[in-house]
């Protein structure tokens, strides 16, 4: 299946009664999920990266199989208190208040090129925090990749210094 057909399959995935904005619904359709992972792998194939990083709460759905497809390691960002051992943390402001992400200290080595993956680009708060964690570790952000971008919510502006890949763009 070529790239255009994979994107079409993902876009055509919504079925009656399924809210596509909830990306986890992709798990209900193995063919659409595989097409999403394959399309993202193809879209990111030219990037020189050492690792893939993602917030576990949402991006883990796409990040883990993408890391496997690309033969790269996976680093997870999680809410504070969820990771054992020594961690580094970054707090950030969201529309509803402060939030934080953390990752294992030493998970990203200085100079490693990291692709940050999440399922949806909306306001960009979580991903901007992930970018900061990568920088704190001494890593380099090679780019950020999303299955879907909700337009008009300002998320892309927070990532203007980075290469942004989003397979599907739609109105919020």
C-alpha positions as CSV (number, residue, x, y, z in Angstrom):
1,X,0.0,0.0,0.0
2,X,1.5,3.4,-1.0
3,X,1.8,6.4,1.3
4,X,-1.3,8.2,-0.2
5,X,-3.5,5.1,0.4
6,X,-2.3,4.8,3.9
7,X,-3.2,8.4,4.7
8,X,-6.6,7.9,3.0
9,X,-7.2,4.7,5.1
10,X,-6.5,6.7,8.3
11,X,-8.7,9.6,7.3
12,X,-11.5,7.2,6.3
13,X,-11.3,5.3,9.5
14,X,-14.2,7.1,11.4
15,X,-17.2,4.9,11.6
16,X,-20.7,5.8,12.8
17,X,-20.5,6.4,16.5
18,X,-16.7,6.6,16.7
19,X,-15.2,10.0,17.6
20,X,-11.9,10.1,15.6
21,X,-10.6,12.9,17.8
22,X,-10.1,10.2,20.4
23,X,-7.0,8.6,18.7
24,X,-7.2,5.6,21.0
25,X,-10.1,4.4,18.8
26,X,-7.5,3.5,16.2
27,X,-6.7,0.5,18.5
28,X,-10.2,-0.8,17.6
29,X,-9.2,-1.2,13.9
30,X,-5.9,-3.0,13.4
31,X,-5.7,-2.2,9.7
32,X,-6.1,1.6,10.4
33,X,-3.6,1.5,13.2
34,X,-1.0,-0.4,11.1
35,X,-1.5,2.1,8.3
36,X,-0.9,5.0,10.7
37,X,2.3,3.4,12.0
38,X,3.5,2.6,8.5
39,X,2.7,6.1,7.2
40,X,4.5,7.7,10.1
41,X,7.5,5.4,9.6
42,X,7.6,6.4,6.0
43,X,7.2,10.1,6.8
44,X,10.1,10.0,9.3
45,X,12.4,7.7,7.3
46,X,14.8,10.4,6.1
47,X,15.4,11.8,9.6
48,X,18.7,10.9,11.3
49,X,17.6,9.9,14.8
50,X,19.0,7.9,17.7
51,X,15.8,7.6,19.8
52,X,12.1,8.2,19.9
53,X,10.5,9.9,22.9
54,X,6.9,10.3,23.7
55,X,4.5,11.1,26.5
56,X,3.2,7.8,27.7
57,X,-0.3,9.0,28.5
58,X,-1.2,9.4,24.8
59,X,1.8,9.2,22.4
60,X,2.8,5.8,23.6
61,X,0.1,4.4,21.3
62,X,2.1,5.5,18.3
63,X,5.6,5.9,19.8
64,X,6.3,2.3,20.7
65,X,5.4,0.7,17.3
66,X,7.2,3.5,15.5
67,X,10.3,2.9,17.5
68,X,10.1,-0.8,16.7
69,X,9.5,-0.1,13.0
70,X,12.5,2.2,12.8
71,X,14.8,0.1,15.0
72,X,15.3,2.8,17.5
73,X,15.1,3.0,21.3
74,X,12.1,4.4,23.1
75,X,12.1,7.0,26.0
76,X,8.9,7.7,27.9
77,X,7.8,10.9,29.5
78,X,5.4,10.4,32.4
79,X,3.6,12.3,35.1
80,X,5.7,12.9,38.2
81,X,5.8,10.0,40.7
82,X,5.2,7.3,38.0
83,X,8.8,6.4,37.2
84,X,11.1,4.5,39.6
85,X,14.6,5.7,40.3
86,X,16.2,9.1,39.6
87,X,14.3,11.4,37.2
88,X,14.5,14.9,35.7
89,X,11.3,16.9,35.6
90,X,9.9,19.9,33.7
91,X,6.9,21.9,34.8
92,X,4.8,23.9,32.3
93,X,1.7,26.1,32.1
94,X,-1.5,24.8,30.5
95,X,-4.8,26.6,30.0
96,X,-6.1,25.0,33.2
97,X,-3.0,25.3,35.4
98,X,0.5,23.9,35.9
99,X,1.4,20.4,34.8
100,X,4.7,18.4,34.8
101,X,6.5,15.6,32.9
102,X,9.5,13.6,34.0
103,X,11.8,11.0,32.5
104,X,14.6,8.8,33.7
105,X,17.8,10.6,34.2
106,X,20.3,9.4,31.6
107,X,17.7,8.0,29.3
108,X,18.8,10.5,26.6
109,X,22.6,11.0,26.3
110,X,24.2,14.3,25.4
111,X,24.2,14.7,21.6
112,X,21.6,12.0,20.8
113,X,19.1,13.0,18.2
114,X,15.6,12.5,19.4
115,X,12.3,12.4,17.5
116,X,9.4,13.4,19.8
117,X,6.2,11.6,18.9
118,X,2.7,12.2,20.1
119,X,-0.7,11.4,18.7
120,X,-2.3,14.9,18.5
121,X,-0.9,18.4,18.2
122,X,-3.3,20.7,19.8
123,X,-2.1,23.4,22.2
124,X,1.5,22.0,22.3
125,X,2.0,22.2,26.1
126,X,2.9,18.5,26.6
127,X,5.2,18.4,23.6
128,X,6.9,21.7,24.5
129,X,7.6,20.1,27.9
130,X,9.0,17.0,26.2
131,X,11.3,19.3,24.1
132,X,12.6,20.9,27.3
133,X,13.3,17.5,28.9
134,X,15.3,16.5,25.8
135,X,17.3,19.7,26.0
136,X,17.9,19.3,29.8
137,X,19.4,15.9,29.1
138,X,21.7,17.4,26.5
139,X,19.9,15.7,23.6
140,X,19.0,17.3,20.3
141,X,15.4,17.5,19.0
142,X,15.5,16.1,15.5
143,X,11.8,16.8,15.0
144,X,8.3,16.2,16.3
145,X,5.8,14.0,14.7
146,X,2.0,13.7,15.1
147,X,-0.7,11.5,13.7
148,X,-3.1,14.4,13.7
149,X,-2.8,18.2,14.0
150,X,-5.8,20.2,15.2
151,X,-5.5,23.5,13.4
152,X,-6.0,26.9,15.0
153,X,-5.1,26.0,18.6
154,X,-1.6,27.4,18.6
155,X,0.3,24.2,19.1
156,X,2.6,24.6,16.1
157,X,3.7,28.1,17.2
158,X,5.2,26.5,20.4
159,X,7.2,24.2,18.1
160,X,8.3,26.7,15.5
161,X,12.0,25.9,16.0
162,X,11.6,22.3,15.0
163,X,10.6,20.2,12.0
164,X,7.0,19.2,12.5
165,X,5.4,16.3,10.7
166,X,1.6,15.7,11.0
167,X,-0.1,13.1,8.8
168,X,-3.6,14.5,9.1
169,X,-4.6,18.2,9.6
170,X,-8.2,19.0,10.6
171,X,-10.1,21.8,12.2
172,X,-10.3,21.7,16.0
